[in-house]
C-alpha cells in the first residue's frame, strides 16, 4: 500500500483508492494521537473494500447519494474501526 501526500484539506484527513491512502496534510498529523480510528477506517477502505473490488468510484458515488452519514461503505469502515481501535492502541502502546 502506498501513501500519497497532498496539501491540507478542510474537509477530511485522508481519502483512499486501490492500494493507496491519500493523506491531506502530513503523515505526522495523520498518525497523531487522537486519529487512531481514522487511520483504521482508511486502512479498512483500502484492504477490505477497494482491493476486494467491492468499492469503486461509481459505487461510492451511488452509495453517497443520500449523504456521507448514510453511505454504507463509510458506515462499515467506521464500525470496523470503532470495534478495533482498542486493539490498535494496545499495539501502539498507548
C-alpha positions in Angstrom: 0.0 0.0 0.0 1.3 3.5 -0.8 0.8 6.8 0.9 0.4 9.9 -1.2 0.7 13.3 0.5 -1.4 16.3 -0.6 -1.8 19.7 0.8 -4.2 20.2 3.8 -7.9 19.8 3.3 -10.6 21.4 5.4 -13.0 18.6 4.7 -11.1 15.4 5.6 -7.8 13.9 6.8 -7.5 11.4 4.0 -9.2 9.6 1.2 -8.5 6.2 -0.4 -8.1 4.4 -3.7 -7.0 0.9 -4.6 -3.7 0.2 -2.8 -3.4 3.9 -1.7 -4.2 6.2 1.1 -4.1 9.9 0.1 -3.2 11.9 3.2 -4.2 15.6 3.3 -1.5 17.3 5.4 1.4 15.4 6.9 1.9 11.8 7.9 2.7 13.1 11.4 -0.7 14.7 11.6 -2.4 11.7 10.1 -0.8 9.2 12.6 -1.0 11.6 15.6 -2.7 10.5 18.8 -6.4 11.0 18.6 -6.7 9.9 14.9 -6.4 6.2 15.5 -10.0 5.4 14.4 -9.4 7.5 11.2 -6.2 5.5 10.4 -8.1 2.2 10.9 -11.0 3.4 8.8 -8.8 4.3 5.9 -6.9 1.0 6.0 -10.3 -0.8 6.0 -11.4 1.1 2.9 -8.3 0.0 1.1 -7.9 -3.6 2.3 -11.5 -4.7 2.6 -13.3 -2.5 0.1 -11.1 -1.2 -2.7 -8.7 -4.1 -3.0 -11.5 -6.7 -3.0 -13.4 -4.9 -5.7 -16.4 -4.1 -3.5 -15.7 -0.4 -3.8 -15.2 1.8 -6.9 -15.7 5.5 -7.6 -19.1 4.9 -9.2 -20.2 2.6 -6.4 -19.1 5.1 -3.8 -20.9 8.0 -5.6 -24.1 5.9 -5.7 -23.8 5.0 -2.0 -23.2 8.6 -1.2 -26.3 9.9 -2.9 -28.1 10.3 0.4 -25.1 11.8 2.2 -21.9 10.7 3.8 -23.5 9.7 7.1 -25.7 7.2 5.3 -23.0 5.8 2.9 -22.8 2.1 3.5 -19.1 2.0 2.8 -18.4 4.7 5.4 -20.7 3.1 8.0 -19.0 -0.3 7.5 -15.5 1.2 7.8 -16.3 3.4 10.8 -17.9 0.5 12.6 -14.9 -1.8 12.0 -12.5 1.0 13.1 -14.5 1.7 16.3 -14.7 -2.1 17.1 -10.9 -2.4 16.7 -9.4 0.8 17.9 -8.6 -0.5 21.4 -6.5 -3.3 19.9 -4.7 -0.8 17.7 -4.0 1.5 20.7 -2.7 -1.5 22.7 -0.4 -2.4 19.7 0.9 1.2 19.7 1.5 1.1 23.4 -1.0 3.9 24.0 
